[in-house]
């Protein structure tokens, strides 16, 4: 989903929408339950847990090869790896099964779960509408670290483009660099751009040398134009554009190999899948 940027502070909207959905689910379920003399709150919490675990399990199953080398990362949900549609499907089925055994709770559960799903879907639509305002690659000119002049990001239209905004002082930026480096080597038909935000060429070179990172398309964004134009001031942020230069996905925060692969899948032309 999207994020709310307040200067350099970012609020991930996915958890916000989930919390709002659960709040309305509990409110509606409890309201409906009172008239029938039943308390469905514990059941609704159980259903939420089942849905969240299912959404995570579905994501891990699809991208299991990415987790195989570090299986403990499966429980690190900070990478944002969830399939909401799988969670909702399991939630609906679980609600139906539970309602069969708890007939007195059937209506409150149905109303509560239905209200939660509606709120979550409404949040997802709002997130897509917010990103739709950033349809194209930003019109900025950045300086090549290797001294090869400048690059207009617009000139990259024609291939899928991944723009990673980062800085050497940012710990999650440094941690995700090897993941992005490996992806750049793997996906030859995608242009990866590493847009350093506001630092000097010497600082960037020193970091890359010390970390022994070999990257192509390291660009210097001295005035942080990419962040300003895309409304993405928090670091790291990675933007995913299709071959027409249209923004398809965004990830604020550290990428895992699995979440990076998921976003890349969304921008690959059908012939490359």
DAPEFEN-V547624 format. One record per helix or strand. SS is the DSSP state (H for helix, E for strand). FROM is the first residue (numbers start at 1). LEN is the number of residues. If there is no record, write none. Layout:
BEGIN
ss;from;len
SS;FROM;LEN
SS;FROM;LEN
END
This chain:
BEGIN
ss;from;len
E;3;4
E;9;4
H;13;22
H;41;22
H;64;12
H;77;3
H;84;18
H;103;30
E;136;1
E;141;4
E;150;3
H;153;4
E;160;7
H;171;16
E;190;8
H;201;11
E;218;4
H;225;6
E;237;5
E;246;7
H;257;11
H;270;3
END
